[in-house]
Amino acid sequence: MSDVNLIEAAVRTEFGKGAARRTRRDGNVPAVLYGHHAEPQHLALNARAFAAILRENGTNAILNLMVDGKQQLAMTKSVVVHPIRRYIEHADLLIVQSGERVVTDVNVIITGDAASGTLITQETSVLSIEADALKLPETIEISVEGIEPGTQILAGTIDLPEGVTLAGDPEALIVNVIAAPSASQMDEDGEGTAADAATAESAAESE
């Protein structure tokens, strides 16, 4: 088994919020490993090593866990990050096997410049795909180079890497390309908003 993303995982014997806080205080991330009908295992991962793997491989990182002297492949299924202090609070890990296909969400990245006078709206930031667990793309790129107004890019029309298939709705709208509003249209919209506000203020004064 490859030593790529090898990380020691200590088995946790204490549970609950207090135990999780102690785990984090010791510089570790509380994690749960599950899947393949195995009993969930409560683990502690070195916080710095785990964060480094996520930075290098993205949120769908494949880990080589060393648990009690044995290696186990796992995919990072979800990561909870503290909203203010930004440390990793908890992670869910999914047992995977070499050659196994998994379904997961990957980030969508827009590249290129659409035709002049267009406005690009990205309707979703992720795409649901199925692929070999060890060959998951970190992102899916969508080029809008030279695309004209009125173009809609649906999930089913996106070119995916070899071995990757779409797992979500092929009719889902991912990118919408519309004509950018002119300066006069924006001025008219602004005047309309101001007029609406003045009408509302007048009505309020008359009550």
Salt bridges, closest charged atoms under 4 A:
GLU14 OE2 - ARG22 NH2 3.65
ASP92 OD1 - HIS90 ND1 3.68
GLU100 OE1 - HIS36 NE2 2.96
GLU130 OE2 - ARG101 NE 3.09
